[in-house]
């Protein structure tokens, strides 16, 4: 941290945004971190677009801005997620509050939501009963409600703290969602037309493969599942047999190497239905549909 302390002692009155951000980015990269992270946080705090940055990057940084940048830089050096620093993350074009009680919404989950919407266009105006299992920030549930206002959305999570965040997001976005505290489908008493879930699916054996920031800061209860990461899928499949309607559909996010095993679980529970797997934009098999 000596270099960081030395940089703090420099006079800021002559430093431009570009000079400071370039140094901070290089500093992170020299310590094995993602250099762009400090740009991402800085621009977000300023509410600047890339165009704004190009217009102002030669301006002088203020002491207040520099002090905040130093705080952010030290946090990033400790692998603290930029989204937790800012307190929000974008999902499907909307801003969702996030903190250490919730997983950070990711692009793969946006793809799951998009797949669900594409496969239910004909049911857009129907008052379908939709359940989101393991809702976390409420990103899936709130997004579906806003994209399909006629749908009746319920969301479940085992974490009371996560549900509090989800409720705040739902209120801020004016998305009417019914939230339930409980394990998978246990608190849901009504029938289900669409079940969607991004459940815990990581095996403890995969711990070493995860990013340090995920290991240290994101909630393990939302990440890990027993039985090689398949336990929650097994529970959902078993419970859904009684609650899914005859024409009901299940949309799941899965681990990149779990497709065959998850398909087998749901094919056993729903032998009359078709199972479809889908790759994400990175070419990894990350989604599964039961219909």
N, C-alpha and C positions, 0 to 999 in steps of 0.2 A: 504493500500500500504506500510505499515511500514516494513513488512517482505521483500518485494521486495527491498526497499531501503537498508535494512540491508545486504541483499545478495549482492547488488551492491558494498558494501564497502569491501567485502571479497577479498583476494588475489586470482587472477585467475591462477597464475603460477603453482599452485599445483593441480588444478582441471582438471579432465578428462572430455571428452565429455559425458560419461555415467553419471558421478556424476552431472554435470550441467543439463543435459536433464532430468534426473530422478527427480531432485529437481523441475525444472520448470514444469514438468508434474504434480507432486503432488500439486504444488502451484495452478495450474489451477483447478484441481479437488477439492481442498479444497474451492475454490471459485465458485463451481457449474458449471465449464466449462469442455469442452472435453480435457482431458489431452494429448491425442495423437496428438492434433493439433500442438503443438510446435515441436514434432518429425517430423511431416509431413512437416512443413515449413522449419525446419532446414535441413533435408535431401534433400529437393528440392533445397534449396539455394546452397548446396554443390554439387548438382547433384550426390548424392550417392544412390546406390541401397542398399537393405538390407544387401547384402554381403559386400559391402563397409563399412557399419556401423559396422558389426561384426568384420571387420578387423581393424577398427580404433577407436572403442569406448573407448579404454584404453589410447588413445593419449591425450596429454594436449591441452586444448582449448586455442586459441590465444585471445588476448585482443580485436582485431577487430571483431572476430567471436562472442565473448561474448557480445560486445556492440550491435551488430545487433540482437542477441538473446533477449536482454533486450527490445529493441524497439519492436520486434515482440511480445514478451510476454505481454507487456502493451496493445498493440492493440488487442490481443486475449482476454485479460481480459475485454475489452470493446466490445466484441462480433463482432469485425471486421472479416469478412470472410477470411480464409487463402488464398483462391484463389485470392482475391483482393490484399492481401499483396504481393503475388508472381507475380500478374499481368497476370496469365494464368491458364487455366484448361485443362486437358486431355479429349478428346472426340473422341471415336472410333479410338483410337491409335494415335491421332494427338494432337498437342498443339494449343490451341486457346487463343488469347489475350482476357482478360476480365477486365472490370472496373465497376464502379458504374453506368454506363449508360446501362449496360446489365445484364440480368439474368445470373447466373452461370449455365452452362450446367450440366445436371444431368443424372445419369444412365438410368432413365426411358425414357428419350428422345433418348438415344442410342438404346434402345429396339424398339422404334418407327421406327427409321431409319432401323434397322435390319429387322423388319417386312415388311417394304416397299420393301427392296431389295429382300427378300425371295419371295414376292408375284409378283415380276416383272422380274424374271429370264429370261423368254422367250422374254421379251422386252428389254433385256440388250443392244443389238446393234441398237435398233431403236432410231431415233432422236426425242424422246418424248419431249413435252413441259411440263415442271415441274415447279410448283410454290410453294414456301415456304412462308407462311403467318406468320408474326410476327417473323422475322428471328433472331433478337437480335444479337448475336455474329456471325451469319452466319454459325453456326456449322452444322445445318441440310443441308443447301444449298451447302456448300463447300464439305461436306462429300459425298453427293449424286453425285456431279460432279466428284469427284475423283474416286468414286467407279463405276460410270456409265458415262465415258467420252463422249459417244454419245448423252447423254441427254442435252437438252437446258434448263438451270436452270435460273429461275427468282426468286428474293426474295424481299419481301415487309416488310417495318416496318413503323410505325407511328412516330418513334423517329429518328430525324436526327442524333443525337449523337450516337445512336446504329448503324445506317447504316455506320457511319464513322469507327466504330470498325469492323463491318462485312467486309467492303471493305479492311481494313488492313489485316484481316485474309485471305481473298480471295487472295490477292496479295502475301502474305507470302507463302501460300500453293500452289500458281500457279493454283488456281481453278477458271476457267472462269465463273463468275456468273454476271447476270445483276441485279442491285439493283434499287429499286423503293421506293420513299418516298410517303407514303399514307396510307389510312385506308383500311385494308383487301384487297379485289380484285379491288378496285376502279381504281388504275393506270394500271391494266393489260387489254390490249386491244385484245390480241390474245386468241385463244382457249387453253384449258388446258387438258392434258392427265392424269396428276397426280397432285393432290393438297395435300400438306402436311402442317400441322400446329400444333404448340404448342402455342396456343393463351392464352391471359389472361383468366382465368376461375375461379378465387377465388372470392367468395362473401365477401362483407364487413362484414357480420356476422361471417366469419371465421377468422377474424383478430386475435382474442385472441388465436387461435390454432396454429399460426405460430411461428417459431423459432424467438428469439429476433434478431438474426443477419439478418434474412430476413426482419423483420419489420423495422429495423433501416437503412439498407444499400442497399438492392436491390431495383430497380426502381419500384414504385407502378404501373406505367403505364403499365408495363409488367406483372403484377400480377392480378389486380382486374378488374372485369367486372360487369356491372349492370345486373339487372334481375336475381338475385341469381347466378351470374357467367355465365349465358347462353347467354348474349347479343351478344358476338362476334361469337359464333356458329350460332346464328340466322342470323346474317348478312352474314356470309360465305355461309350458306345454300341458302339464297335468291339469292345472287350474282352468286353462282356457277351454278344455274339452266341455266343461259344463256351462260356460258363460258366452262363448262365441256363437253368434247366430249361424244358421245354415250357410248363408252366403257371406259370412264374415271373412275378413282378411287380417293377416298379421304381417306387420313390417318390422324387421329387426336389423339393428346394426350388429355386426359380428367381427371377431378377430380375423385377421387376414389369413390365418391357417385353420380356421374352425368350420369352414363352409360345409364339408362333408359330414362332420359329426353333428352339427346343429340341424342340418337337413334330416339326418337319420332320426334325431329326437322328435322332430315335428311330424315326420312322415309316419312314425309309429302312433302318435297321438291323433293324427288326422289322415288316415289312409285314403280317404275319399278325395282329398284335396291335392292340388299341384304345388310343388315346391320350386321356386325360381331363385337362383342366385345372381347377384349383379356385382360387377367391378366398379370401383370408384374411379375418379378421373386420373388417379395415379396408377391405375392398372391392377390394383389389389382387390381381391374378392372381399367386400366389406358389408354387403347387404343381402338380406334373404326375405323373400315374400312367400307367404302361405296363402293360397287362394283357391 
